[in-house]
Amino acid sequence: MSEPRIATSAWWDPQTWAAAKDAYETERLAGGGPRSFIEWIHQAIEKHAGRGPTGRAGLQIPDRPVASERDGLRRAHPLRAHTRELLEQARAEDLEMGRERSVSAWIYEAVAASIVQSG
């Protein structure tokens, strides 16, 4: 039986969405990446959570692009329960260090770090 999924809403700016899809495709075509985009997102979240709060705070993540509500993309991602728990635990750790991030902003950081690594 597969692990339960939790619908996780995230707001994306179109440029980050396109860059994430490109990074996923690059990794997939190279033969070393996940077989689906949602698995790539899971991997990005899990890697980012694994960095710990100090590691996450030390990354040079580009500022999240600003887009209007009309231009932005709202997506519901079916995250594995375990991955969502890691995300929430990491957000709580970051908050303890004074870094408050919404779910969308935290996912953006995870994805931006993975985009940089794939490039």
Phi, psi and omega per residue, in radians:
M1 nan 2.383 -3.108
S2 -1.371 2.743 -3.129
E3 -1.160 2.485 3.095
P4 -1.037 2.641 -3.139
R5 -1.990 2.607 3.098
I6 -2.116 2.085 3.099
A7 -1.129 2.127 -3.073
T8 -2.146 1.965 -3.109
S9 -1.418 2.364 3.095
A10 -2.456 2.494 3.100
W11 -1.730 2.274 -3.112
W12 -2.118 2.488 2.917
D13 -1.505 2.607 -3.049
P14 -1.012 -0.611 -3.116
Q15 -1.167 -0.744 3.135
T16 -1.189 -0.707 3.109
W17 -1.001 -0.841 -3.127
A18 -1.131 -0.722 3.138
A19 -1.155 -0.663 3.105
A20 -1.140 -0.775 3.105
K21 -1.072 -0.727 3.116
D22 -1.109 -0.758 3.135
A23 -1.098 -0.747 3.091
Y24 -1.040 -0.839 -3.117
E25 -1.089 -0.719 3.122
T26 -1.047 -0.830 3.140
E27 -1.137 -0.737 -3.123
R28 -1.106 -0.805 -3.119
L29 -1.181 -0.480 3.093
A30 -1.319 -0.186 3.077
G31 1.567 -0.001 -3.093
G32 -1.964 -0.027 -3.050
G33 -1.737 3.041 3.106
P34 -1.086 2.778 -3.096
R35 -1.457 -0.198 3.119
S36 -2.453 2.757 -3.127
F37 -1.112 -0.702 -3.141
I38 -1.121 -0.601 3.073
E39 -1.175 -0.614 3.074
W40 -1.102 -0.736 3.101
I41 -1.111 -0.763 3.070
H42 -0.959 -0.833 -3.115
Q43 -1.060 -0.748 3.134
A44 -1.082 -0.769 -3.139
I45 -1.124 -0.800 -3.093
E46 -1.150 -0.704 3.079
K47 -1.100 -0.775 -3.109
H48 -1.132 -0.736 3.097
A49 -1.084 -0.662 -3.112
G50 -1.191 -0.263 3.127
R51 -1.260 -0.344 -3.082
G52 1.350 2.852 -3.054
P53 -1.096 -0.642 3.134
T54 -1.213 -0.738 3.105
G55 -1.107 -0.723 3.122
R56 -1.147 -0.738 -3.118
A57 -1.144 -0.498 -3.100
G58 -1.449 -0.150 -3.131
L59 -1.245 2.589 3.060
Q60 -1.684 1.330 -3.129
I61 -1.515 2.272 3.070
P62 -1.050 2.576 3.093
D63 -0.981 2.512 3.123
R64 -1.144 2.170 3.136
P65 -1.035 2.565 3.133
V66 -1.731 2.252 3.071
A67 -2.413 2.653 3.132
S68 -1.187 2.813 3.096
E69 -1.002 -0.624 3.138
R70 -1.185 -0.654 -3.081
D71 -1.503 -0.379 -3.118
G72 -1.279 2.890 -3.113
L73 -2.072 2.114 3.053
R74 -1.719 2.192 -3.126
R75 -2.250 2.517 3.030
A76 -1.863 2.017 -3.117
H77 -1.772 2.257 3.107
P78 -1.416 1.482 -3.110
L79 -1.401 2.467 3.009
R80 -1.027 2.524 -3.110
A81 -0.971 -0.737 -3.132
H82 -1.083 -0.737 3.138
T83 -1.140 -0.732 3.122
R84 -1.120 -0.666 3.092
E85 -1.103 -0.733 3.087
L86 -1.064 -0.747 3.121
L87 -1.046 -0.839 -3.104
E88 -1.167 -0.669 3.099
Q89 -1.120 -0.752 3.134
A90 -1.140 -0.693 3.090
R91 -1.079 -0.704 3.123
A92 -1.141 -0.719 3.097
E93 -1.091 -0.752 3.127
D94 -1.105 -0.716 3.130
L95 -1.062 -0.703 3.102
E96 -1.058 -0.487 3.113
M97 -1.618 0.136 3.102
G98 1.505 0.235 3.130
R99 -1.914 1.582 3.133
E100 -1.520 2.189 3.141
R101 -2.331 2.405 2.986
S102 -1.210 2.940 3.073
V103 -1.016 -0.805 -3.131
S104 -1.071 -0.765 -3.133
A105 -1.159 -0.654 3.136
W106 -1.183 -0.752 3.090
I107 -1.102 -0.697 3.086
Y108 -0.978 -0.829 -3.135
E109 -1.047 -0.763 -3.131
A110 -1.087 -0.785 -3.127
V111 -1.206 -0.736 3.129
A112 -1.061 -0.705 3.109
A113 -1.119 -0.704 3.122
S114 -1.207 -0.607 3.096
I115 -1.113 -0.776 3.125
V116 -1.080 -0.750 -3.118
Q117 -1.165 -0.572 -3.103
S118 -1.387 -0.302 -3.072
G119 -1.475 nan nan
